[in-house]
Amino acid sequence: MNAINFLEAVPLFEVTRYAGDRRRSTDASRITGTPRRHPYDSDKILFLPDPLEQPRFFYEIRLADIVYAEEINRVATVDGESLEIIGLWIAHGSVCVAMQPFEVIADASFPLSVTLE
């Protein structure tokens, strides 16, 4: 299964509201996007910063590293699917994994160097 089909097959991850931690502005940084359930690890989520972007770029984030979550808004796709955009406050010092699907072409050299912006 290619990466894009994989992300489309993974169900949305519903965010549960809670009071949160007021330390978020000094001990955590915010990222916005859409969460997806991790396919095999219930202690992690996949987080798409721009769910409508192609190809999709996403993060793997441990639930224990999330300090606070807030609902920002909803967007609709051309297919009528509604996506919830949330803000996640990730604790400073957390290790998250950034993933970006790519196609291997002829004459590709490994390891690939990817520039993250």
Secondary structure per residue as TSV (DSSP state, phi and psi in degrees):
chain	resnum	aa	ss	phi	psi
A	1	M	-	360.0	130.3
A	2	N	-	-76.3	166.0
A	3	A	H	-61.3	-38.4
A	4	I	H	-70.0	-42.9
A	5	N	H	-64.6	-36.1
A	6	F	H	-60.0	-47.4
A	7	L	H	-67.1	-34.6
A	8	E	H	-71.5	-28.0
A	9	A	H	-80.0	-22.5
A	10	V	S	-78.4	128.5
A	11	P	-	-68.5	158.2
A	12	L	B	-62.7	151.9
A	13	F	-	-106.8	116.7
A	14	E	-	-78.8	132.9
A	15	V	-	-89.9	130.6
A	16	T	-	-93.7	126.4
A	17	R	-	-72.7	143.7
A	18	Y	-	-151.6	167.7
A	19	A	-	-59.8	-34.1
A	20	G	-	84.9	-176.8
A	21	D	-	-122.0	124.2
A	22	R	T	-74.3	-3.1
A	23	R	T	-76.0	-2.7
A	24	R	H	-57.2	-31.9
A	25	S	H	-74.5	-23.0
A	26	T	H	-110.0	-26.7
A	27	D	H	-110.0	4.7
A	28	A	E	-150.0	159.6
A	29	S	E	-119.9	146.2
A	30	R	E	-95.1	141.5
A	31	I	E	-131.9	142.4
A	32	T	E	-113.7	149.5
A	33	G	E	162.6	-156.4
A	34	T	E	-121.7	127.2
A	35	P	E	-83.8	148.4
A	36	R	E	-130.0	147.5
A	37	R	E	-65.8	136.6
A	38	H	-	-70.0	137.3
A	39	P	S	-68.0	-23.6
A	40	Y	S	-142.0	-4.0
A	41	D	-	-123.8	106.7
A	42	S	T	-73.0	-7.1
A	43	D	T	-91.9	3.2
A	44	K	E	-135.0	160.6
A	45	I	E	-127.8	160.5
A	46	L	E	-100.2	135.0
A	47	F	E	-127.6	118.6
A	48	L	E	-98.3	108.8
A	49	P	S	-61.6	-36.3
A	50	D	S	-132.8	90.8
A	51	P	T	-65.0	-16.4
A	52	L	T	-96.1	-3.7
A	53	E	-	-74.3	144.3
A	54	Q	S	-128.5	128.1
A	55	P	S	-73.3	156.6
A	56	R	-	-77.6	138.5
A	57	F	-	-114.9	138.2
A	58	F	E	-149.7	164.4
A	59	Y	E	-113.8	149.9
A	60	E	E	-107.0	120.9
A	61	I	E	-127.3	133.0
A	62	R	E	-73.5	135.0
A	63	L	G	-59.7	-33.6
A	64	A	G	-65.6	-19.8
A	65	D	G	-88.4	-6.8
A	66	I	E	-84.9	118.4
A	67	V	E	-86.0	-36.4
A	68	Y	E	-158.0	147.8
A	69	A	E	-131.4	140.1
A	70	E	E	-138.6	141.7
A	71	E	E	-79.2	132.3
A	72	I	E	-105.5	-57.0
A	73	N	E	-169.3	-173.2
A	74	R	E	-126.3	144.6
A	75	V	E	-124.7	154.8
A	76	A	E	-114.8	140.3
A	77	T	-	-85.9	170.7
A	78	V	T	-65.5	-21.3
A	79	D	T	-85.4	-0.4
A	80	G	S	89.2	3.1
A	81	E	-	-75.3	135.7
A	82	S	E	-99.2	126.8
A	83	L	E	-113.4	131.6
A	84	E	E	-86.2	127.0
A	85	I	E	-98.8	123.8
A	86	I	E	-124.5	162.8
A	87	G	E	-107.7	128.1
A	88	L	E	-111.4	132.7
A	89	W	E	-99.3	114.3
A	90	I	E	-101.2	129.8
A	91	A	E	-60.2	136.6
A	92	H	T	-60.2	141.8
A	93	G	T	91.0	-8.0
A	94	S	-	-71.0	149.2
A	95	V	-	-107.9	115.0
A	96	C	-	-114.0	157.9
A	97	V	E	-109.4	126.8
A	98	A	E	-96.1	131.1
A	99	M	E	-127.2	136.2
A	100	Q	-	-138.9	119.7
A	101	P	-	-68.5	146.6
A	102	F	-	-147.9	160.4
A	103	E	-	-104.4	129.6
A	104	V	-	-79.7	126.5
A	105	I	-	-114.2	167.0
A	106	A	T	-58.7	144.9
A	107	D	T	66.1	21.4
A	108	A	-	-74.7	140.5
A	109	S	-	-108.7	145.1
A	110	F	S	-117.6	146.0
A	111	P	S	-75.1	149.8
A	112	L	-	-75.5	143.5
A	113	S	-	-106.0	125.0
A	114	V	-	-118.0	129.6
A	115	T	-	-95.7	122.5
A	116	L	-	-98.4	135.7
A	117	E	-	-109.2	360.0
